[in-house]
């Protein structure tokens, strides 16, 4: 069923967005390192934005532990 292959959880979206964000910082990091990151959206993004923010928070905590 094609619909089964397109379903995504909030955790899937958060992980994908975090991977995208890592790539953005890898390419443009020197220009972005001192900039604040704001997450925003409309409508259903209210379901995804908290998951994305949580993923970023957890990954940042892991970076602090690893260093």
N, C-alpha and C positions, 0 to 999 in steps of 0.2 A: 504494500500500500504506500503510495507516494507521500501521503500525509504523515505517516509515521517517520519518514526520513527528514521531514522539515520541522518537526516539533523541537523546540529548544526550551530548556529550563532557564531560570534566572541565573543559576550558577554557570551554565554554558555561556550565556551572554556575558557575564562578568569575566569569565576566564578569557573569552575571545577578545573582549575590550581591553583587558590588561595586557594581553599579548600584543595587540595593536599599539597600545600606549608605550610599551617597551620599545617597539620598533620606531615610533615617533621620536622618543628620547634618544635612541641610538643614532638616528640620522640628524636630528635638530637639537640635540642635547645642549650644546654650548650656548645656543640662543635661548633655550627654554629653562635652563637649570634654576634660574633665580625667579622665574615667573610662577604665580599662583595658578593652580588648576581649579577651575570651576566646572562642576557637572550640572547640567540642566537639561530639561526636556519638557515635553508637553504630553498631555493625555496619558497613554499607557506607560510612558517613560517613568511615571511615578512608581511603577512596579520594578523597573530595571535599575534606575539610578541608585537606590539604596543598596542593591546587590553589588553594583559596580564599586560604589564607595567602600563597602565592606571589604571587597576583594583587595582594593588598593591599600586599605588600612592594614589588613592581615599581611600582605606582601611586604609592606614597609616595616612592620614589626619583625618579620622574618629577616629582613636585611639588617636591622639593628642587632638582632641576636647573633647573626653570622659574622658580624664585624667585631 
